[in-house]
Amino acid sequence: MSPAAAATAAPATTLAADAHGFLSPTGVEIAFLLVGLVTFGAALVTVTTRQLVHAALWLVVTLGGLAVEYLLLTAEFIAWVQVLIYVGSVVVLLLFGLMLTKAPIGRSPDADSGNRWAALTVAVAAAAALVWVVVDAFRTTWIDLDGPAAGSTAATGASLFQNWVLPFEALSVLLLAALVGAIVLSRKAKADEASGAASSPAPAGARSEKEGVR
């Protein structure tokens, strides 16, 4: 490109960059906002429903929405990890725990403790603390635009296996412990039912039939 053509293209690029602002969002930004609203709504339903199985299924929608948000932010590695680990493992583990512990399928009055305002206060305080910690931690962080993308496979893999190996393995052990605990609770409940059935007296009709056979 000649110097004259480059000089002509530079102001056009500057005008195009200046034309994009808060009042002129792109398609990706609109999609990010819409998916965020759907994810937020699914999260609200997850914590407010009284049906445990429905809460687990709405959690799938919430985590899937987060994966789409990561894809829109060009963090494809984190998006697929979100789908494979959280949607494909954690939620499946929760559903297996519900089934093994024989949790009620319908509305459960035990799922509502009556302390909604206390729970809401704690949730708001925890969210405010989390936002403050994240903002304070990354206040002076600068992204190298010439290097790999912040959420790409190369950058995330290097950071994960260099700095976060121990927490990653600790999370795996925690999930395994939760699954083993669900199996133990299920076997204990079955043993209690079997012992109760063995100790209960037989009905009078059954006794008379046995005596007639004798």
Secondary structure, DSSP 8 states (H G I E B T S, - for coil): --HHHHHHHHHHHHHHHHH-STTS--HHHHHHHHHHHHHHHHHHHHHH-S-HHHHHHHHHHHHHHHHHHHHHTT-HHHHHHIIIIIIIIIHHHHHHHHHHTT--SS--GGG--S-HHHHHHHHHHHHHHHHHHHHHHTTT----TTSS-TTSHHHHHHHHHHHSHHHHHHHHHHHHHHHHHHHHHHHHHHHHHHHHHHHS---HHHHHHHHHH-
